[in-house]
Amino acid sequence: MPVNFKTFVTAAICSLSLSLTLPVHTAMASDNDYSTIVKAFEAQKDTRHKLKNFKAAKKELFWIYKRFDSPSTFYCSCPITLLDNRFGPADLKSCGYKVRKNAQRAQRIEAEHIMPAYNFGRQLPCWREGGRKNCKKDAKFNRMESDLHNLAPAIGEVNGDRSNFRFVDEIVKSSKNNVATYGSCPMQVEFKGKRASPPEHTHGMIARAYLYMAHKYGIKLNDNEKRMMYRWNNDNAPTALEIKRNELIKKAQGNDNPFISNYTQLK
């Protein structure tokens, strides 16, 4: 049967247009929507949180990363030395890390709260009455502080510099701001503006940690923060490493992160 050339060209253009406009992660996200995530949270609401406190969580974080073939630090991707039962010093030379100020703390691997303790703690009465120290006996605070889905091993100096600063996409250096950098590590911290710009490869995991904490514990995100986290989530699907980490945390803690297990594009 002869093919109408005009019909053929029109069909080809439509096909090409469709292929160019489909989201990058469509195949991964098509089976889920936000209602699936909500149902997943509902299903785990009575799950017992197995970790007693932050100290217990830090120990468990070590054993989780011991299961990885080549564990590395969050943000800077520096190889982690694993001792018998704790994190050893970071291999700063191999990743091109340059100490900003605190060489001793830079050698240390610390458990970084991706969403800072200040963000989730300040919404509790115990924090308003006496800060973080006063919340140590608060059951909800202990669950939030020890939640492994919000913890990652980071270079101590970076953890300290980032403090409770808000995340932003980028920080443009100028004579008016003091921006800390760390050699080849693509992390930036601006002390005056209390902002931190994390490497792009961490955006997805950061977003899903923030969204998890907000949904799990009723923590409020402002509109700008929420939009950025949605965008970071949509632009960066969970990696194989993040998925494995999620599964290991579920075994250790008792629950998974539905924003990873039921990954979807968010609107």
N, C-alpha and C positions, 0 to 999 in steps of 0.2 A: 504494500500500500504506500503510495507517495506521501511524504511528510511535508506538511505546510511549513515553509521556512519561517514565516512570521510567528506561527504558533510555537515552533521549536525554540526560537530565540526568546520569546516571552517566558516560556517555561524555564529555560536555563537561567534567565536573569532572576526570576522569582526564587529558584532553588538556591542560587548564589547569595541572594539577599537574605534568605532565611538562615543560611549557614553562618553568615557574618553577624547576624543579630542575636543568635542564641547565646545565653550566658555561658561563660567558660565552664562552670560547675553544674550545668543543667542535669547531666546524667546522675550526678551524686545527690543533687538536691530535689529531684523530681518526685521521689517517693514520700517526702515529708513536707509538712507545713508547720506553722507556729502552733496550731492546735495539737499536733503530735508531741511537740516539746512540752506543752502545758500538761498533757495527759501523763507524760513520763515523769514530770515533777510530782504530780498527784500520786502516782503509783509508789513513789519512794518517800512520801512524807512521813510515814511511820517507821522508816528504816532507822535502826539504832546507829548512831555515830560512834564508831569503835575507838576513836582516839580521844584520850582523856584531856590532853592539853597541847600547847604549842611544842613543848619539850618532846612529847611522844611523837608528834607529827614530824619533827626534824629528824628523829631517828628513823622513822618509816620512810621519809623522803630519800635517805641514803640507800636503804635496801631496794627501793624502787629503781633508782638510777644504777644500782649495781647490776640490775638485770639488762641494762643496755650494753651493746657491744662497744660503742665509743662515746661515752657520756661527755657532754660539754656544758659550759655555763650558759645560762640564759643571757640574752642581750649580746654578749661578746663572743660566744662560741669557742671559748678557750677549753682545751682538753682538761678533764677533771681527773685527778689522782684519787683512786679509791683505796683506802687502807682497810684493815680488817673490819672495823665497825664504824668508820667515820670518813668524811671527806678529807682528803689530804690537800696540800697546797695546789693552787692553779698553775698550769704551765703557761705563764704569761708570754714568754719569748716566742713560743711556737705560733701564737695567734697575733703577735705584733702589738700586744697591749702595752700602753705607756702609762706608768703611774702618774697620776695628777699631783697627789700630795702625800697620801698615806700609804707608804710602801708596805707596812706591816699588815694593814687591813686588806690591801690588794692581794696579798698571798692567801687570804682566808676565803673559804667558800661559805656563804651564808644562805639561809632560807629566806628568799625575797617574797614578800607579800605583793603579788601583782596588783591587786587592789589594796592600797595601803590600809593598815590597821586603823589609821585615823578616819578613813572614809566610812568604814562600817562601825567603828567603835563610838564615834561622836553622836550617833543616833540613839545611843543607849543612856539611860539615867545614870548608870555607874560611871560612865565617862564624863558626863557633864558635872558630876559631883566630885570627881577626883582623878580624872584622866585614865590612862591605860593601866597603871598600877592598881587602881581601885577596881578595875573590871576583872581582875584575875580570879575572883570568886563568883563571877557571873556565868551561869551555865551557857547562855546563848553566846556570849562573847568568846568563851573557850571553844565552842563549836566553830565559830567563824574564824577565830585566830588559828585553829589547828586544821582547817579544811585544806586538804592536799590539792584540791583542784585550783586553789589560789596560791600555791607555793611553788617556787622553782629555785634551783641552786644558782646563785649569782656571785660574781666577784664582790667581796665585801666592800671595797671602796665605792663601787658603782651603786651597790645597795644603799650605802650611807649617803652618797651624794644625791641619789634620786629622792630619798626621804619620802615624804607624802605628796610630792609634786604631781600635778596633773599631766597626763600624756597629751601630746600634740603631734601633728604630722611632721612638722619640721620647724627648726629654729634658724632664722637667718642671722648670722653673726654681724655685729656692728660695733662701733666704738661706744655705744650706749649700754650694751649688755655684756655680762661676763659669762661666756659659754664654756663649760668644761667639756673637753674631749679626751679621748683615751687611746691615742695612736691609731692603729688599724681597726679598733672596735668602733663601729658606726653608731655609738650612743652619744647623745648630747644632753647636757643638763644646764639649764639657765637658772642660776640662783636668785637673781633679782626678780625675775618674773615667776619663779616657782613653777617652772615647766620642765618637762623631760621629753625628748624626742627619741623613741626607741627604734632599733633597726627594723626595716620593713619585714624581714623574715619572722619577726615576733608578733606582728600585728594581729594575725588570726588567733593565736593562742591567748594574747592579751584580751582581745574582744570577747572570746568565749569564757574566759575567767571572770571578767567584769559582769557579763550578762548572766552567768550562772550565779554569782554572788548576789546580784540584784534580785533575781527571781527566787532564789532559795531562801534568802533571809529578809526580803522586803526592803532592800536598800535602794534609796532613790538616786537615780542618775539624772542630771540636768539634760535639757533638750540637745544641746551641742554635743555632750558626752555620748548620749544615746545614738545620735546620728552617726558620729564617728565610729562607734563600736559596731553598729550595723554595717557600715561601709567596710570596715576592716574585716569583719566576718565574711561578707560577701565576696571580697576580693582575694581572700586567702582561705581556701578550704583546708580542713584538718589534714596534716601530713600523716604518714604511716607512723612516725614517732609519737605524734600527739595522740593518735588512736590507741597505740600500745600503752602509752602512759595512762590514758583514761581507763583502760581495762585493768591495769595493775592497781590503780588507785581504788577502783571499785572493790577489788579483792581485799585491799588493806583497810579501807575506810567503811565500806558497806554500800556505797552508792556511786553511780557514774555521773558524768556531766551530760545532760540531754542535748545541750547545744553542740556536743561532739558526736554522741551516739546517734542522734536524730538530726544530723546536720541539714540545714536548709538555708536558702537565701532569705534574708529578712527585709521587710519593707516598713 
